[in-house]
């Protein structure tokens, strides 16, 4: 005679598949529980016909099942297993079309397995429900740009930011021959925006250098140029006195250069001079090895001229905002190599920094402590466009003279 606690062969794989989907600890608890319940069922069949509630062994088996599930963090055995007496029955053989019906113990065992699976997959009722969307989305991984859609979005933003500058570049280049004043303004805005790619930035800087030859470094005065004005020399004037009187912010040598004056002492009363309006500033572009010498402020700032530079070894040129240190401008300076200690006299043709020096001091927390950096000349023209200095910005002799003449004490220099 087959006991009711035995399940049919066709039904066992079904129960095993359900149990296999549970976590390992949960499967162990469920298996132990099923064994205890099966034992209780078999015992119920074989024990004497007494009151189940009065039998001391059956409640202990069920209590052991509860403890097993509780230790695994699962829910209690369904109350029906405890409340319903397990009656003896004869298993019906399964046919090909119909699986054998479950006995009471099999049904309760399946209920315990399903309850355990539900408990393992569902959070405890006492835990707060997690928000659907995190308050701060975590990064996609790596540098935070792994998502191709995010990368494409950044590319679109970059192109959108560069689009106005590219349009200004095209317009400025088209106006350079017919309206150089307006072209200079437009090209300056495009170049100083910092959004032009290297090739387009070189186009703009080259065009501005050509415009400078027409508008800046010539005695010819353009009445439509807001960055210059005319002055008639008065008795007792000198170039140096004129610069101080009008607070031009530059060196008198720049006025001599603009007006093509070879002998400053030979100026005469009544002579007209073209004078630049300050203030002057500069932007050094590490990517492009270029310095843009500027005049004016804010939206009126324009590039006076663009010049090539050399920079520090191993990315040694610092970035940020600086100013020309008061009293640091030197002509034909002496110099001592801070690494080797080698000293070069002011008149030494081998002096590596040439004949011009402007000391820089940082004005930001990140660079305020930096000392010894500056803008100077070089006796190695081949180092321009290279990273070969000790960290300073270097130019060839003719170009550094222009920068030295334009930038006075306290003038702003930004290194990007």
C-alpha positions in Angstrom: 0.0 0.0 0.0 1.4 3.4 -1.1 1.5 6.1 1.6 -0.1 9.5 1.1 3.3 11.2 2.0 4.9 9.8 -1.2 4.6 12.0 -4.3 4.3 10.6 -7.7 7.3 10.5 -10.1 5.7 12.8 -12.6 5.2 15.5 -9.9 8.7 15.4 -8.4 10.6 17.2 -11.3 7.9 20.0 -11.1 8.7 20.6 -7.4 12.4 20.3 -8.0 12.3 22.9 -10.7 10.6 25.4 -8.4 13.1 24.7 -5.6 16.1 25.1 -8.0 15.0 28.7 -8.7 15.5 29.7 -5.1 18.8 31.0 -3.6 21.1 28.3 -2.2 20.4 29.1 1.5 16.7 29.2 0.8 16.7 25.9 -1.0 18.4 24.3 1.9 15.8 25.7 4.3 12.9 24.6 2.0 14.4 21.1 1.7 14.7 20.7 5.4 11.2 22.0 5.9 9.8 19.6 3.3 11.5 16.7 5.0 10.1 17.7 8.4 6.6 18.1 7.0 6.9 14.8 5.2 8.0 13.2 8.5 5.1 14.7 10.2 2.7 13.3 7.6 4.2 9.8 7.8 4.1 9.9 11.5 0.5 11.0 11.4 -0.4 7.9 9.3 1.5 5.5 11.5 0.8 6.9 14.9 -2.0 5.6 17.1 -5.4 7.1 16.4 -5.2 9.9 19.0 -5.9 13.6 18.9 -3.2 15.3 16.7 -3.1 18.3 19.0 -2.3 16.0 22.0 0.6 14.2 20.2 3.9 15.6 21.5 6.0 14.8 18.4 3.9 16.3 15.6 3.9 19.9 16.9 7.7 19.6 17.5 8.2 18.6 13.8 6.2 21.5 12.6 7.9 23.9 15.0 11.3 22.7 13.6 10.0 23.5 10.1 9.1 27.0 11.3 12.6 27.5 12.9 14.3 26.4 9.7 12.5 28.9 7.6 12.9 31.7 10.2 16.7 31.1 10.3 16.7 31.6 6.5 14.9 34.9 6.8 11.7 33.5 5.3 8.1 33.7 6.2 6.2 31.3 8.5 4.7 28.0 7.4 1.2 28.8 6.1 -1.3 28.3 9.0 -3.2 25.8 6.9 -0.4 23.3 7.4 -0.8 23.4 11.2 -4.5 23.8 11.3 -5.4 21.1 8.8 -5.2 17.5 10.0 -3.3 15.2 7.6 -5.6 12.5 6.6 -4.5 9.2 5.1 -5.2 8.7 1.4 -4.2 6.5 -1.4 -2.2 8.1 -4.2 -3.9 7.8 -7.6 -1.6 6.6 -10.4 -0.8 9.3 -13.0 -2.0 8.8 -16.5 -0.3 10.0 -19.7 -2.7 12.9 -20.0 -3.2 13.9 -16.4 -0.7 14.3 -13.6 -1.3 12.6 -10.4 -3.2 14.8 -7.9 -1.2 16.2 -5.0 -1.6 14.9 -1.6 -2.3 17.3 1.3 1.4 17.2 2.3 2.6 17.8 -1.3 0.2 20.8 -1.6 1.5 22.3 1.6 5.1 21.6 0.6 4.6 23.5 -2.7 2.9 26.3 -0.7 5.9 26.5 1.6 8.3 26.6 -1.4 6.3 29.3 -3.2 6.1 31.3 0.0 9.9 31.0 0.5 10.6 32.1 -3.1 8.3 35.1 -2.6 9.9 36.0 0.7 13.4 35.8 -0.9 12.5 38.1 -3.8 10.3 40.6 -2.1 11.7 43.2 0.4 10.5 43.1 4.0 7.2 45.0 4.4 8.8 47.3 7.0 11.5 48.6 4.6 10.7 51.9 2.8 10.1 51.5 -0.8 13.1 52.7 -2.9 12.3 55.7 -5.1 11.8 55.0 -8.8 14.6 57.4 -9.8 17.6 58.2 -7.7 17.9 61.8 -6.5 21.4 61.9 -8.0 22.0 59.5 -10.9 25.2 57.6 -10.6 27.9 58.0 -13.3 27.7 55.6 -16.2 31.1 54.2 -15.2 34.7 54.9 -16.0 35.0 58.6 -16.7 31.2 59.0 -16.7 31.1 59.3 -20.5 30.8 55.6 -21.4 27.3 56.1 -22.6 27.5 56.7 -26.4 24.4 58.9 -26.2 26.1 61.1 -23.6 29.2 61.3 -25.8 27.2 62.3 -28.8 25.4 64.9 -26.7 28.7 66.4 -25.6 29.8 66.5 -29.2 26.7 68.3 -30.2 27.2 70.8 -27.4 30.8 71.3 -28.5 29.8 71.9 -32.1 27.0 74.2 -31.0 29.5 76.2 -28.9 32.0 76.4 -31.8 29.4 77.2 -34.4 29.1 81.0 -33.6 32.9 81.3 -33.5 33.2 79.4 -36.9 30.6 81.8 -38.3 32.5 84.8 -37.0 35.7 83.4 -38.5 34.2 83.2 -41.9 32.7 86.7 -41.7 35.8 88.2 -40.3 38.0 86.7 -43.0 35.6 88.0 -45.7 35.8 91.6 -44.2 39.5 91.8 -43.7 40.3 93.4 -47.0 37.4 95.9 -47.0 36.6 96.7 -43.4 39.7 95.8 -41.3 38.4 97.5 -38.1 35.2 95.4 -38.0 37.1 92.3 -39.2 39.5 92.7 -36.2 36.6 92.9 -33.8 34.9 89.8 -35.2 38.0 87.7 -35.5 39.1 88.7 -32.0 35.8 87.5 -30.5 36.1 84.2 -32.4 39.7 83.7 -31.3 39.4 84.7 -27.7 36.3 82.5 -27.3 38.6 79.5 -27.2 36.2 77.3 -29.2 38.0 77.3 -32.5 39.8 74.1 -33.5 43.6 74.5 -34.0 43.5 75.0 -37.8 40.7 77.6 -37.6 42.4 79.4 -34.7 45.6 79.7 -36.8 43.6 81.2 -39.6 42.2 83.8 -37.2 45.5 84.6 -35.6 47.3 84.9 -39.0 44.6 87.2 -40.2 44.8 89.4 -37.1 48.6 89.7 -37.5 48.0 90.9 -41.1 45.4 93.4 -39.9 47.8 94.6 -37.2 50.3 95.6 -39.9 47.6 97.8 -41.4 45.9 99.2 -38.3 48.5 99.1 -35.5 52.1 99.1 -36.5 51.9 102.1 -38.9 51.7 105.8 -38.5 48.6 105.9 -40.6 45.6 106.8 -38.5 42.2 105.3 -39.2 39.5 107.6 -37.9 37.1 104.7 -37.5 39.4 102.8 -35.2 38.2 103.2 -31.6 41.5 101.9 -30.1 43.6 104.8 -31.3 43.5 108.5 -31.1 45.7 111.3 -32.5 47.8 113.8 -30.5 49.7 116.9 -31.6 53.1 117.3 -29.9 53.3 120.3 -27.5 56.4 122.2 -26.4 58.3 120.3 -23.8 56.9 117.0 -24.8 58.8 113.8 -24.9 57.4 110.3 -25.8 57.8 109.2 -22.2 56.0 112.3 -20.9 53.2 111.9 -23.4 52.7 108.3 -22.3 52.5 109.3 -18.6 50.2 112.3 -19.3 47.6 110.2 -21.2 48.0 107.1 -18.9 48.4 104.9 -21.9 49.7 102.0 -19.7 52.4 101.0 -22.2 56.1 101.9 -22.6 57.0 104.9 -24.7 58.9 102.5 -27.1 55.6 101.2 -28.3 54.5 104.7 -29.3 57.8 105.1 -31.1 57.3 101.7 -32.9 53.7 102.5 -33.9 54.7 105.9 -35.3 58.0 104.6 -36.9 60.1 107.0 -34.9 63.8 106.0 -35.1 65.1 108.9 -33.0 62.7 109.8 -30.1 64.7 112.9 -29.2 64.0 114.3 -32.7 60.3 114.7 -32.4 59.0 118.2 -33.1 56.3 120.5 -31.9 53.1 120.2 -34.0 53.9 116.7 -35.1 50.9 114.4 -35.0 51.2 111.0 -33.3 48.9 108.0 -33.3 48.5 106.8 -29.7 47.0 103.5 -28.5 44.3 103.3 -25.9 44.9 100.8 -23.1 44.6 98.9 -21.0 46.7 96.1 -22.5 46.5 92.4 -21.6 47.6 89.0 -23.0 46.3 85.5 -23.4 48.8 82.6 -23.8 47.4 79.5 -25.5 49.4 76.4 -24.5 47.6 74.2 -27.1 48.6 76.5 -30.0 51.9 77.9 -28.6 50.6 81.4 -29.2 50.2 84.7 -27.3 47.5 87.1 -28.2 48.4 90.6 -27.2 45.2 92.5 -26.6 44.0 96.1 -26.1 40.7 97.3 -24.5 38.5 95.5 -22.0 35.4 93.4 -21.9 33.5 93.1 -25.1 35.6 95.9 -26.6 38.8 93.9 -26.2 40.5 93.1 -29.5 43.7 91.3 -30.4 46.4 93.7 -31.2 48.6 91.0 -32.7 49.3 87.3 -32.3 52.8 85.9 -31.8 54.3 82.4 -31.5 55.8 81.2 -28.2 57.8 78.4 -26.6 56.7 76.8 -23.3 58.1 74.8 -20.4 59.3 71.2 -20.5 57.1 68.5 -19.3 54.0 70.8 -19.3 55.9 73.0 -16.9 54.2 76.3 -17.8 51.5 77.0 -15.2 48.0 78.0 -16.1 45.5 80.6 -14.7 45.4 84.3 -14.3 48.6 86.3 -13.6 49.7 89.9 -13.7 53.0 91.6 -14.5 54.8 92.0 -11.2 55.4 95.6 -10.3 59.1 96.6 -10.9 59.9 93.3 -12.7 60.3 94.6 -16.2 63.9 94.5 -17.2 65.9 95.3 -20.3 69.1 93.4 -20.9 68.9 91.5 -17.6 71.4 89.3 -16.0 70.3 85.8 -15.2 71.2 82.8 -13.1 70.0 79.3 -14.0 68.0 78.2 -11.0 68.9 74.5 -11.5 72.6 74.6 -12.4 73.4 77.9 -10.7 75.2 79.1 -13.9 75.4 82.9 -14.1 75.0 85.0 -17.2 75.9 88.6 -17.3 73.6 91.2 -18.8 75.8 91.7 -21.9 76.5 88.0 -22.4 75.4 86.9 -25.9 74.9 83.4 -24.4 72.3 84.7 -21.9 69.4 82.2 -22.5 66.6 84.7 -21.7 67.7 87.3 -24.2 67.3 91.0 -23.6 63.7 91.3 -22.2 62.1 90.0 -19.0 58.6 90.5 -17.5 58.1 88.8 -14.2 54.7 87.2 -13.5 52.8 86.7 -10.3 49.7 84.6 -9.9 46.4 86.1 -8.7 44.5 82.9 -8.1 44.8 80.6 -5.1 46.1 77.8 -7.4 49.1 79.9 -8.6 49.6 82.7 -6.1 52.5 80.8 -4.5 54.4 80.4 -7.9 57.5 82.5 -8.1 60.1 83.0 -10.8 57.9 82.6 -13.9 58.0 85.2 -16.6 57.9 86.1 -20.2 61.3 86.6 -21.9 63.3 86.3 -25.1 65.5 83.4 -26.2 68.7 82.8 -28.1 67.2 79.5 -29.5 64.6 80.5 -32.2 64.1 76.8 -32.9 62.5 76.3 -29.5 59.5 78.4 -30.4 56.5 76.1 -30.7 58.3 73.6 -28.5 58.3 72.7 -24.8 62.0 73.5 -23.9 62.0 76.3 -21.3 62.1 75.9 -17.5 58.4 76.9 -17.4 58.5 80.5 -18.7 56.9 81.8 -21.9 59.6 82.6 -24.4 59.5 84.5 -27.7 62.1 85.5 -30.4 63.8 88.8 -29.8 61.7 90.9 -32.2 58.4 89.5 -30.8 59.2 89.7 -27.1 60.1 93.4 -27.5 56.5 94.1 -28.6 55.1 92.2 -25.6 57.5 94.0 -23.3 56.5 97.4 -24.6 52.8 96.8 -24.4 52.4 95.2 -21.0 53.0 97.5 -18.1 53.1 96.8 -14.4 49.9 95.1 -13.2 48.7 94.1 -16.7 46.8 90.9 -16.8 48.2 87.8 -18.5 46.1 84.7 -18.7 47.6 81.3 -19.5 45.2 78.8 -20.9 
